[in-house]
Amino acid sequence: MANLYEQMQDEIEPVDLRFAEDEIEAQVDHLTDFIRDRVDAMDTDGAEIALSGGIDSTATAYLAVEALGADDVHGILLPKEVNEDENMSDAERVAEELGIDYDVIGIDSIMERVLDQGDAETDNASEDEWEGRYVGNTSARVRMTLIYLVANRENRLVLGTGNRAELATGYVTKYGDGGVDCNPLGNLYKQQVRQVAAHMGVPESIVQKTPTGGMVDYETDEEELGLDYDTLDAVLAFYVDGNLPASVVARLADTTVDRVEHVETLHEESAHKRTPPETPEPLF
């Protein structure tokens, strides 16, 4: 397939954060070396990846196979009712295209039992809060538990699929999809993930697919985040990572100061998700 640089040169708005052609090769080598090094350092027999059919998990799977070989990569699909059949089909196609073994474990019945035991709905939460905070987060934590069950059984390292934009804004569940052994894509903006994926031959339909969280019945990631990924990438690069004034970033990113400050709030309020649990300073 065509390289993403050729596919989307006129489509990236407002700011192009992708690597140059010589840089993308070095980036792929760097990421595959990282995966290989982490598997060796943890003395595991390979990698475990939760496959959703989306760009991030697909890019991670391609990198893992490049780093380790198909025999040392295992996929797990963890669908629930809100997941579209198309996404699960894409996840299976990715596994089959890469030649990796995979398991499918539906989580709806497990979720029903967990939520019944917790009796959380009795706290008068609004419908949105119930779906987002309780159902969404619990779904992610159930998935994490099952991923580690399989990974531990097979002595595999759990590869996370979170990218820089998601981690920086807290678009990840603590001890859920954030509960992993390492995040190969953690330093890449969403644009760069798409570029890496396209460079490695991920099908265009997945590269260009609109991201969805798959935890609750929301339409897209961007609806939950409050802005599109390309704008989010730009604000993070210039404001959170680059420390430019909000008014300058708003002009560069073709957005509003309110949106820039919204991203800052997401970043600040999610700091606890990017740090280990705190302990008090020792007295002695």
C-alpha positions as CSV (number, residue, x, y, z in Angstrom):
1,M,0.0,0.0,0.0
2,A,1.0,3.6,-0.3
3,N,3.0,5.2,2.5
4,L,0.9,7.5,4.8
5,Y,3.1,10.4,3.8
6,E,1.7,10.0,0.3
7,Q,-1.9,9.1,1.3
8,M,-2.5,12.0,3.6
9,Q,-0.1,14.8,2.8
10,D,-3.0,17.2,2.0
11,E,-5.3,15.9,4.8
12,I,-3.4,16.6,8.0
13,E,-4.9,19.6,9.7
14,P,-4.0,21.9,11.3
15,V,-0.3,20.8,11.9
16,D,1.7,18.0,10.3
17,L,3.6,16.2,13.1
18,R,4.7,13.2,11.1
19,F,8.3,12.0,10.7
20,A,10.4,12.5,7.6
21,E,10.9,9.4,5.4
22,D,14.3,8.6,6.8
23,E,13.1,9.2,10.4
24,I,10.2,6.7,10.1
25,E,12.6,3.9,9.4
26,A,14.6,4.8,12.5
27,Q,11.5,5.1,14.6
28,V,10.2,1.6,13.6
29,D,13.6,0.1,14.4
30,H,13.6,1.9,17.8
31,L,10.1,0.6,18.7
32,T,10.9,-3.0,17.7
33,D,14.2,-2.9,19.6
34,F,12.2,-1.6,22.6
35,I,9.7,-4.5,22.5
36,R,12.5,-7.0,22.1
37,D,14.5,-5.5,24.9
38,R,11.5,-5.5,27.3
39,V,10.6,-9.1,26.6
40,D,14.2,-10.1,27.2
41,A,14.5,-8.0,30.4
42,M,11.4,-9.5,31.9
43,D,12.5,-13.0,30.9
44,T,9.2,-13.7,29.2
45,D,8.4,-16.0,26.2
46,G,6.8,-13.3,24.1
47,A,4.1,-10.7,24.0
48,E,0.4,-10.5,24.7
49,I,-1.8,-7.9,23.0
50,A,-5.5,-7.0,23.3
51,L,-6.7,-6.6,19.7
52,S,-9.6,-4.2,19.2
53,G,-9.5,-3.8,15.4
54,G,-8.4,-0.2,15.9
55,I,-5.2,1.5,14.7
56,D,-3.3,1.5,18.0
57,S,-3.6,-2.2,18.8
58,T,-3.0,-3.1,15.2
59,A,0.1,-1.0,15.0
60,T,1.4,-2.5,18.2
61,A,0.7,-6.0,16.9
62,Y,2.6,-5.3,13.7
63,L,5.5,-3.9,15.6
64,A,5.5,-6.9,18.0
65,V,5.6,-9.4,15.1
66,E,8.4,-7.5,13.5
67,A,10.3,-7.6,16.8
68,L,9.6,-11.1,17.9
69,G,8.2,-13.2,15.1
70,A,4.6,-14.4,14.9
71,D,5.1,-17.5,17.1
72,D,6.0,-15.3,20.1
73,V,3.0,-12.9,19.9
74,H,-0.5,-13.8,21.1
75,G,-3.6,-11.8,20.7
76,I,-6.7,-11.7,22.8
77,L,-10.1,-10.3,21.7
78,L,-12.4,-9.2,24.5
79,P,-15.7,-8.1,22.9
80,K,-18.7,-6.7,24.7
81,E,-22.1,-5.8,23.4
82,V,-21.3,-2.2,22.5
83,N,-18.4,-3.3,20.2
84,E,-19.3,-3.2,16.5
85,D,-19.0,-6.5,14.7
86,E,-16.8,-4.7,12.1
87,N,-14.2,-3.9,14.8
88,M,-14.0,-7.5,16.0
89,S,-13.8,-8.8,12.4
90,D,-10.9,-6.4,11.8
91,A,-9.2,-7.6,15.0
92,E,-9.5,-11.2,13.8
93,R,-8.3,-10.3,10.3
94,V,-5.2,-8.6,11.8
95,A,-4.4,-11.7,13.8
96,E,-4.8,-13.9,10.8
97,E,-2.9,-11.6,8.5
98,L,0.0,-11.6,10.9
99,G,-0.2,-15.3,11.6
100,I,-0.5,-15.0,15.3
101,D,-2.6,-17.2,17.6
102,Y,-5.5,-15.5,19.4
103,D,-8.3,-16.2,21.8
104,V,-11.8,-14.6,22.0
105,I,-13.4,-14.1,25.4
106,G,-16.7,-12.2,25.6
107,I,-17.0,-10.1,28.8
108,D,-20.7,-9.3,28.9
109,S,-21.7,-12.1,31.3
110,I,-18.7,-11.3,33.5
111,M,-19.7,-7.7,33.6
112,E,-23.2,-8.5,34.6
113,R,-22.0,-10.5,37.6
114,V,-19.5,-7.8,38.6
115,L,-22.0,-5.0,38.4
116,D,-24.6,-7.0,40.2
117,Q,-22.2,-7.7,43.1
118,G,-21.1,-4.1,43.3
119,D,-24.6,-2.8,43.4
120,A,-23.1,0.5,42.3
121,E,-26.2,1.8,40.5
122,T,-27.8,2.6,43.9
123,D,-25.7,5.7,44.4
124,N,-28.0,7.9,42.2
125,A,-25.4,8.4,39.5
126,S,-26.6,10.0,36.3
127,E,-27.0,7.7,33.3
128,D,-23.9,9.2,31.6
129,E,-21.8,8.9,34.8
130,W,-23.0,5.3,35.3
131,E,-22.1,4.3,31.7
132,G,-18.8,6.2,31.6
133,R,-17.4,6.0,35.1
134,Y,-18.8,2.6,36.3
135,V,-19.5,0.5,33.3
136,G,-16.7,1.9,31.1
137,N,-14.0,1.7,33.8
138,T,-15.1,-1.7,35.1
139,S,-15.1,-3.1,31.6
140,A,-11.5,-2.0,31.1
141,R,-10.5,-3.5,34.4
142,V,-12.2,-6.8,33.6
143,R,-10.4,-6.9,30.3
144,M,-7.1,-6.2,32.1
145,T,-7.7,-9.1,34.5
146,L,-8.4,-11.5,31.6
147,I,-5.4,-10.3,29.6
148,Y,-3.0,-10.9,32.5
149,L,-4.7,-14.3,33.2
150,V,-3.8,-15.4,29.7
151,A,-0.4,-13.7,29.7
152,N,0.7,-15.2,33.0
153,R,-0.4,-18.6,31.9
154,E,1.8,-18.3,28.8
155,N,4.6,-16.3,30.4
156,R,4.1,-13.3,28.1
157,L,4.7,-9.6,28.5
158,V,1.5,-7.5,28.2
159,L,2.0,-4.8,25.6
160,G,-0.1,-1.7,26.1
161,T,-1.6,0.2,23.1
162,G,-1.9,3.7,24.5
163,N,-0.5,6.5,22.4
164,R,0.9,9.9,23.6
165,A,-2.3,11.8,23.1
166,E,-4.4,9.3,25.1
167,L,-1.8,9.0,27.9
168,A,-1.3,12.8,28.1
169,T,-5.1,13.5,28.5
170,G,-5.9,10.5,30.7
171,Y,-8.0,8.8,28.0
172,V,-7.2,5.5,29.7
173,T,-8.6,3.6,32.7
174,K,-6.3,3.3,35.7
175,Y,-5.6,-0.4,36.3
176,G,-7.6,-1.1,33.1
177,D,-6.2,-0.5,29.7
178,G,-3.5,1.5,31.6
179,G,-2.6,-1.7,33.4
180,V,0.2,-3.0,31.2
181,D,3.8,-3.9,31.3
182,C,4.9,-1.3,28.8
183,N,3.5,1.1,26.1
184,P,5.5,0.9,22.8
185,L,3.4,3.8,21.3
186,G,3.5,5.9,24.4
187,N,5.7,8.6,22.9
188,L,3.9,8.9,19.5
189,Y,1.1,11.3,18.7
190,K,-1.9,9.8,16.9
191,Q,-0.7,11.1,13.5
192,Q,2.6,9.4,14.1
193,V,0.9,6.1,15.1
194,R,-1.0,6.2,11.8
195,Q,2.2,6.9,9.9
196,V,4.0,4.0,11.6
197,A,1.1,1.7,10.9
198,A,0.9,2.7,7.2
199,H,4.6,2.4,6.8
200,M,4.4,-1.2,8.1
201,G,1.6,-2.2,5.7
202,V,-1.5,-1.9,8.0
203,P,-4.5,-1.9,5.7
204,E,-5.7,1.6,4.8
205,S,-9.2,0.8,6.1
206,I,-7.7,0.5,9.6
207,V,-5.3,3.4,9.3
208,Q,-8.1,5.7,8.4
209,K,-10.7,4.2,10.8
210,T,-12.4,6.6,13.2
211,P,-11.3,5.6,16.7
212,T,-13.8,4.3,19.3
213,G,-13.1,3.4,22.9
214,G,-15.3,0.2,22.9
215,M,-16.1,0.4,26.6
216,V,-19.5,2.1,26.5
217,D,-22.0,3.1,23.8
218,Y,-20.4,6.4,22.7
219,E,-19.9,7.1,19.0
220,T,-16.2,8.0,18.9
221,D,-13.1,8.9,21.0
222,E,-13.2,12.4,19.7
223,E,-16.7,13.0,21.0
224,E,-15.5,11.9,24.5
225,L,-12.3,14.0,24.3
226,G,-14.1,17.1,23.0
227,L,-11.9,17.6,19.9
228,D,-10.4,15.7,17.0
229,Y,-7.1,13.9,17.3
230,D,-5.2,16.1,14.8
231,T,-6.1,19.2,16.8
232,L,-5.4,17.4,20.1
233,D,-1.9,16.3,18.8
234,A,-1.1,19.9,17.9
235,V,-2.2,21.4,21.2
236,L,-0.2,18.7,23.1
237,A,2.9,19.3,21.0
238,F,2.8,23.1,21.2
239,Y,1.2,23.8,24.6
240,V,1.6,20.8,27.0
241,D,5.0,19.6,25.6
242,G,6.1,22.8,24.0
243,N,5.1,25.4,26.6
244,L,3.9,28.0,24.1
245,P,1.2,30.5,25.3
246,A,-2.4,29.4,24.9
247,S,-3.2,32.2,22.5
248,V,-0.3,31.3,20.2
249,V,-1.2,27.6,20.3
250,A,-4.8,28.5,19.4
251,R,-3.6,30.3,16.3
252,L,-1.2,27.6,15.3
253,A,-3.7,24.8,15.9
254,D,-6.6,26.7,14.3
255,T,-8.7,26.3,17.4
256,T,-9.9,28.3,20.4
257,V,-8.1,29.2,23.7
258,D,-11.0,27.5,25.5
259,R,-10.1,24.2,23.7
260,V,-6.4,24.7,24.5
261,E,-7.2,25.1,28.2
262,H,-9.6,22.1,28.0
263,V,-6.7,20.0,27.0
264,E,-4.5,21.5,29.8
265,T,-7.3,20.5,32.3
266,L,-7.4,17.0,30.9
267,H,-3.6,16.7,31.3
268,E,-3.5,18.1,34.8
269,E,-6.4,16.1,36.2
270,S,-5.1,12.9,34.8
271,A,-1.5,13.2,36.2
272,H,-2.3,10.4,38.7
273,K,-2.8,8.0,35.8
274,R,0.8,8.6,34.6
275,T,2.5,8.1,38.0
276,P,2.9,5.1,40.3
277,P,0.8,5.1,43.6
278,E,2.3,7.6,46.0
279,T,3.9,6.7,49.3
280,P,4.8,9.0,52.2
281,E,8.4,10.2,52.5
282,P,10.2,8.0,55.1
283,L,10.7,9.5,58.5
284,F,13.9,7.6,59.2
